[in-house]
């Protein structure tokens, strides 16, 4: 299950990189209404990653560093910013800017969590 957790972690990283790039393109005027769907897909992968991580954490032979799950759980705040705050902005460009900021921060957090988790 640890290998699957690592594979999903890689997909989460790629997903948030793609989402950040899409939001940046939208903020520059591109019309990509499907970008929000991609963002929800990345969030669903992150949810799967959380479920796998908690299942692994419950096993006796897996003990991650505290910083690994703290970084991972901090990503909940940036995902909340992306899906809760950014859509309330007035213009599509402003929504995209906040979405890019939030998804970029999520990307950085999940990369850091991945690095810490891989170093165990």
C-alpha positions in Angstrom: 0.0 0.0 0.0 3.0 2.3 0.6 3.9 2.1 -3.1 0.4 3.0 -4.1 0.5 5.9 -1.7 3.7 7.1 -3.4 2.2 6.8 -6.8 -0.9 8.7 -5.9 1.4 11.3 -4.3 3.1 11.8 -7.6 -0.2 12.2 -9.4 -1.3 14.8 -6.8 1.9 16.8 -7.5 1.4 16.6 -11.3 -2.3 17.4 -10.8 -1.6 20.6 -8.8 1.1 21.7 -11.2 -1.3 21.4 -14.1 -4.0 23.2 -12.2 -1.7 26.1 -11.4 -0.6 26.4 -15.0 -4.3 26.3 -16.1 -5.3 29.0 -13.6 -2.3 31.2 -14.8 -3.5 30.8 -18.4 -7.0 31.8 -17.4 -5.7 34.8 -15.5 -4.0 35.9 -18.7 -7.3 35.9 -20.6 -7.6 32.3 -21.9 -11.1 30.8 -21.8 -10.8 27.4 -20.1 -14.0 26.7 -18.3 -13.0 23.1 -17.8 -10.0 24.1 -15.6 -12.2 24.1 -12.5 -13.1 20.5 -13.3 -9.4 19.6 -13.5 -9.0 21.3 -10.1 -11.7 19.2 -8.6 -10.0 16.1 -10.0 -6.7 17.1 -8.3 -8.6 17.7 -5.1 -10.2 14.2 -5.4 -6.7 12.7 -5.8 -5.6 14.6 -2.7 -8.6 13.2 -0.8 -7.6 9.7 -1.9 -4.1 10.4 -0.8 -5.3 11.4 2.7 -7.3 8.2 3.0 -4.4 6.1 2.0 -2.1 8.0 4.4 -4.4 7.6 7.3 -4.8 3.9 6.5 -1.0 3.5 6.4 -0.6 5.5 9.6 -2.9 3.1 11.3 -0.6 0.2 10.4 2.0 -0.8 13.0 4.9 -0.8 10.6 4.5 2.7 9.2 5.5 5.8 11.2 5.9 8.9 9.2 7.7 12.0 10.4 5.4 14.6 12.0 6.4 17.1 9.4 5.1 14.8 6.6 1.5 14.8 7.7 1.6 18.4 9.0 2.6 19.6 5.6 0.0 17.4 4.0 -2.8 18.6 6.2 -1.8 22.3 5.7 -2.7 21.7 2.1 -6.3 21.6 3.2 -6.2 25.3 3.9 -4.9 26.2 0.5 -7.4 23.8 -1.2 -10.1 25.6 0.9 -8.8 28.9 -0.3 -9.0 27.7 -3.9 -12.5 26.2 -3.8 -14.1 28.4 -1.2 -12.6 31.9 -1.5 -11.4 32.3 -5.1 -14.8 31.6 -6.6 -16.3 34.5 -4.7 -14.1 37.1 -6.5 -15.8 39.5 -8.8 -14.2 38.8 -12.2 -13.0 35.6 -13.9 -9.4 36.9 -14.0 -9.4 37.7 -10.3 -10.9 34.3 -9.5 -8.1 32.7 -11.7 -5.4 34.8 -9.9 -6.6 33.6 -6.5 -7.0 30.1 -7.8 -3.4 30.1 -9.2 -2.0 31.4 -5.9 -3.9 28.8 -3.9 -3.1 25.9 -6.2 0.5 27.0 -6.4 0.8 27.0 -2.6 -0.9 23.6 -2.6 1.6 22.4 -5.1 4.5 23.6 -2.9 3.0 21.9 0.2 2.4 18.6 -1.4 5.9 18.6 -3.0 7.4 19.3 0.5 5.3 16.5 2.0 6.3 14.2 -0.7 10.0 15.0 -0.2 9.7 14.5 3.6 7.7 11.3 3.1 10.2 9.9 0.6 13.1 10.5 2.9 11.8 8.1 5.5 
